[in-house]
Amino acid sequence: MTYQHQYVDGGVIDLPMGKVVCVGRNYAEHARELNNPVPTEPLLFIKPATSVVPIAEELSLIQGRGPVHYETEIALLIGQRLSGEVSDGEAQTAVIGVGLALDLTLRELQDQLKAKAHPWERAKCFDGACPLTPFYPAAEAGELSELALRLDINGEPRQQGTAAEMITPILALITHIATQFTLLPGDVVITGTPAGVGVLNAGDRLQLTIPGKLQVNTRIAG
């Protein structure tokens, strides 16, 4: 089935599912909790469209490859082409939707790959590795720099963070990405995860929230 972007009211966004541009270690506390250095410029990698699944459905974890870790992130839907040097205003206009994503990670495999100085794709880009919530219109988001996120698992808070805590702020992040490779309508930018990442288990119930704007519930199959 072809993935379709969704609005929170159930409407369909008429854009193809593009690439997902991810930002590693964009919260200093998350970098420290994994004993990683804090980057001096955005650490970018890409998940393919085939990694995306709707987050509102029951989530099935990949089997036989080790523990799957969750990383909750603010997700931005791109609606206009951005390439090369662009202004903050152009970046703001290009963002047409705001939601949340889970950057699912095979952490043990990622550590093994990093130790060999190999790319992370096997640990980050498998099918189902990027569950996405529906989006609400960016015009309703207010200041992107004031966005907040929260993840509760089985009724207990696990992750909380705000865009103000990001090492590279949202608009600066988008303008930087555009200088590295073209963003196209239907692409999604996920902006880094705050501290509190951990392992997902069968039967876990997840609630992902942007306060006052978005709340999505799902569970892990099994």
Steps between C-alpha positions, in 0.01 A plus 500: 500500500630847411552717807284813511565792731203565727361805678385462861139548384528194275556687176765389253790725399551474125876447507712189442697352786855617444819452694526558874792724593611422856717696739719316747597635842307826474436498876816514710359284780412223256853502359638472852268217606645287219857617569520671163677828433277804454527598130614844389279489188186300415559125471277395211384165366204386289232237544330382179128532434472123553583548869184704564184352656199668664554531873130482591484135403639218715876492446684178424867492596759345273599158635832322533729802483527599865322756719310782330542841665255790473602861432211750492544799270314802365423435132462772236328438167657687209264645240733698274831429329801633691849487357821693564507820698154579633379751758332425831181641348517260207563211738202602714273521196614158377384328821131417450442243774616418853484159665707244687714206395664203665854452374524127574855376542668162532737634764728199539544478124559875479773476764666216310490697175636814665785301653600391148454854360222362278179685398189468720242407236454139614410626849282796399340439159320165518134472401286654775790694652318836480145500637338840430198666660251699295598864449319817597540812285815696574293818501349373827836422658596849614873555537688187395766585758239455776384149403510232770469122498429226750501120496327289765535121503253297705387821669849608608687801353810394308597796281429871516665781309454829321632643176670770707734231637622396155867559423405614148160678498232386259528770233880496508481125464281517190715766334810291571343184356407688180867585443592132519226345284168603351182470705190418294125515571411190701836477675499498881763644733524346847689724733676293766397334824527613862647281773309197625531255211458131576380157391151424371332178614202301375179633652636847578241776467634830368352848513674770293406862561561851376324685784179666392536386138542127454458179698540156344474161669640174376624168634774253420368172360560178686 
